[in-house]
Amino acid sequence: MRSLAALVLVLWASAACADWRADVEAAKLVGEGDFSVLGFRLYRAQMWSERVPVDYDARFALHIVYARGITRERLADTGISEIKRLAGAPIPADTLERWRANMLRAFVDVGPGDQLSAVFLPDKGVRFYAGERMTDEVDDLAFARAFFSIWLDPSTRAPTLRKQLLGTAQ
């Protein structure tokens, strides 16, 4: 009985220490770059993927290290604005409210050096991390694709960063 308790403790500790990298163990760094507004660097982003080119049939992770402080509310509001802007058709208000609530659960206020990561899970959705701690998992593929489109859609507000993340910058 004692060894079973020790095994459970080891397994629990391993799970508690696991971070976003464990979700994409076979992934390689595809690309990275900075996102700046009016000359102020907001963050450095990295794209990790099991498959190159990155696509929605394999796991990939977006890892961001922030250079400035931003509240989780601002992150969520900006995310929703970009999702709406990039959508091919209007998204129902109740869907946007649910997606904003997902982001508010997943995000934390960030400061310089803080890290947020999101892992795309094919046929499932997205898992979010703050530092090494999983903050939320959203089982909604439409939300996951809309969220990652902020960086991956050809109409992104950061086309140079998109190319860098996808490893196509020259």
N, C-alpha and C positions, 0 to 999 in steps of 0.2 A: 504494500500500500504506500509505503514511504517513497519508493522509486517512482510510482505513478504520480504522486504529488510533485516530485522533483521534475519529472518530465513535463508536466503541465506548466510548471513555473518557467522552465526553459522555453517552451513553445510560446507562452504568453509574452515573455521578455523579448523573444525574437520578433514576434508580430509587432510589439510596441515600438521596437527600434527600426522596423522596416520603414523606408520612405519611398518616394516616387520612383527611385531607381530600381527598386525591386519589381515594380510593375512593368518595366521595360528592360529587363536584364540583358536581352540580346541586342538591344539598340546601340547604335553608334551615333556620335555627334554628326549631324548633317550640316548644320550651319549656325551662325550666331551673328548678332549685330545689335547696335544701339537704337533706341527710340528717343528722339529729342523733339521738343516743341519750342519754337522761338529761340533755338540755340541752347536750351537747357535740357540736359540729358535726364530723362525720367527713369529709364531702366535699360538693362542689357538682357536680351532674350537669346535662348538657345533652343534649337529643335533637335530632339533625339528621336530616332526611328529605327524600327526593326527592318524597314524596307526603304530603299531609295530607288525612284523618287517616292516621297511621302505620299501615301494615299489612305483612304478611309477603310481599306481592307486589312490593315495591320495596325498594331499598337504604335502610338507615338506619344511623345511628351513635349510640352512647351514649358520651359523652365525660365523664370524671370527673376533677376536680381535687381532690386529697386535702388535708385540713387537719390530719391527724394521721398518725403513723407506724403502719403495719400490715404484718405480714409476709405474704409470698405464701402461706404455708401457712394463715394465718388467713383470708385472702381466699378461698382454695380451699375450706377446710372450711366457712366460712359459706355460700358459694355452693352447695355440695352439700346442706347442711342445708335451705336455702331451696328448692332444686329438689325435694328429697324431700317437703317440707311442701306444696308447691303441686301435686305430681303427683296426677292423678286416681286412679291405681292404683300399687301398689308397683313400683319400678324394680329390676330385677335387680342384685344386688351387683356382678357383673362389669362391668355398664354404668356404675354409679356410680364404680367404681374407674378405669375408662378415662376418664370425664369429669373426675374429679379430677386424673388425670395430665395431661389436656389443659390444665386450668387452671394447674397447676404449671409447665408449659412456657410458658404464655402470660403469666403474671403475674410481677411483680418485687416485691420489698419496696418499699413506698412511704413517703415522708415528706411533710411539709408542702410543698405546691406541686407535687408530682409528679403526672403525668397518665397515666391509663390510658384506652384507647379500645377499643371493639369495634364492628365494622362487620358488619351482617347482610347476607349475600350470598344472595339468593333462589335456590332450586334448588341450593344448594351448601353453605352453612354460615356460618362466622363467621371474621373475621380480627381479630387482636388486635394492639394497639400499646402500647408503653411510651414515652411521650413521642412522638418522631417515628420511632421504630424499630419495624418490624414484628417481633413476637416469635413469632407462630405463626398458622397458618391451619388450621382444623379443618373437614374436609369431612364434616360430620355434621349434617344438618338437624335431627334430633331433639335433639341436644345444643344447637344454636344456639337453637332455640325455647325449650328448657327454661332456658337461660342467660338469655335476654332476659325470660322470664316473671318473673324475680325483680323486675323493675321494672314490667313491662307487665301482668301478670295482675291482674284485679280483686281478688284476695285477697292482694295484696302486703302486706308489713308496713309499707309507706310509702304509704298511699293518697293523701295530699296531694301527695307528690312525684310519684306516678304522674300525677295530674291536671295538675300543673305541666309535666311532661315532654311530655304529650300535648296541651298547650295548651288544656285544658278547665277549668282552675282559674278560679274566679270571684272 
